[in-house]
């Protein structure tokens, strides 16, 4: 069986809050993994969790990225897109372009785009990017 996790489940697992829901999420996840199920986490879910952990739980960018990196490295957890690769970027918490812009970029290239167009000057560091100027 293949299972896709929603942001609400991922955030409960990562924060342990609220306690009763976190226990339900952890129990479910452990049972599925023990049963040999594949557990998928999409780039959208990781992006939502990235913002939720910072804005609702007060986590720093570094702590958030570390938690997401560790979660995706957990045995049996599989990212469905480009997030896992982006999370390997050194000093990602201060990198320009940032985490979400890098995920967007990699998703476009993975989808076959030959060029990614933006006004964000920092994106010029990435391959196949055209920065538009006024």
C-alpha positions in Angstrom: 0.0 0.0 0.0 1.2 3.5 -0.8 0.2 6.3 1.7 0.4 10.0 1.1 0.8 12.2 4.2 -1.0 15.5 4.6 0.6 18.5 6.1 -1.5 18.2 9.3 0.0 14.7 9.9 3.6 15.8 9.2 3.4 18.9 11.4 2.0 16.8 14.3 4.8 14.3 14.0 7.4 17.0 13.9 6.1 19.1 16.7 4.4 16.6 19.0 1.5 19.1 19.3 -1.2 18.8 20.2 -0.1 15.7 22.1 -3.2 13.6 21.5 -3.1 14.1 17.7 0.7 13.7 17.6 0.4 10.3 19.3 -2.3 9.2 16.8 -0.2 10.4 13.9 3.0 8.6 15.2 1.1 5.4 16.0 -0.4 5.3 12.5 2.9 6.1 10.8 4.8 3.5 12.8 2.1 0.8 12.0 2.2 1.6 8.3 6.0 1.5 8.2 6.1 -1.7 10.1 3.6 -3.3 7.7 6.0 -2.4 4.9 3.8 0.3 3.3 5.4 3.1 1.3 4.9 6.5 2.8 5.0 9.5 0.5 5.4 13.2 1.3 4.8 15.7 -1.5 6.8 18.9 -2.1 3.5 20.8 -1.4 3.3 19.2 2.0 6.9 20.0 2.9 6.4 23.6 1.7 3.3 24.0 3.9 5.1 22.4 6.8 8.1 24.7 6.2 5.9 27.8 6.7 3.7 26.3 9.5 6.7 25.3 11.6 8.1 28.9 11.4 4.9 30.9 11.6 2.7 28.9 13.9 5.4 27.2 16.1 8.1 29.8 16.0 10.9 27.6 14.7 13.9 29.2 13.1 14.6 28.5 9.4 17.6 26.4 10.3 15.7 24.3 12.8 12.8 23.9 10.4 15.0 22.8 7.5 16.9 20.4 9.8 13.6 18.9 11.0 12.3 18.5 7.4 15.7 17.0 6.3 15.7 14.5 9.1 12.0 13.6 8.5 12.6 12.9 4.8 15.7 10.9 5.7 13.7 8.6 8.0 13.5 5.0 6.9 10.4 4.4 4.8 9.6 8.1 4.2 9.8 9.1 0.5 9.7 12.5 -1.0 7.7 12.6 -4.2 9.5 15.6 -5.8 12.5 17.7 -5.5 12.5 18.7 -1.9 15.0 16.1 -0.7 17.5 17.2 -3.3 17.0 20.9 -2.4 17.5 20.1 1.3 21.1 19.1 0.5 22.0 22.7 -0.4 24.7 23.9 2.0 23.6 26.7 4.3 20.1 26.6 2.9 18.7 28.7 5.7 20.6 31.7 4.4 20.9 30.8 0.7 19.6 33.1 -2.1 17.4 32.0 -3.8 15.7 30.4 -0.8 14.3 27.0 -0.2 10.9 27.4 -1.8 12.3 29.1 -4.9 14.8 26.3 -5.4 12.0 23.7 -5.1 9.9 25.5 -7.7 13.0 25.7 -10.0 13.8 22.0 -9.7 10.2 21.0 -10.2 10.0 23.0 -13.5 13.2 21.5 -14.8 12.0 18.0 -13.8 8.8 18.6 -15.7 10.8 19.4 -18.8 11.0 23.2 -18.8 14.0 24.4 -20.7 14.0 27.8 -19.0 12.6 29.2 -15.8 11.7 32.9 -16.0 11.7 35.2 -13.0 12.3 38.8 -11.8 14.3 37.4 -8.8 18.0 38.4 -9.4 19.2 35.8 -7.0 17.8 33.0 -9.2 20.4 33.8 -11.8 22.7 31.5 -9.8 20.6 28.5 -10.8 20.9 26.7 -14.2 18.4 27.5 -17.0 17.1 30.7 -15.4 16.3 33.9 -17.3 16.0 36.9 -15.1 13.7 39.5 -16.7 14.6 43.2 -16.4 12.3 46.2 -16.9 
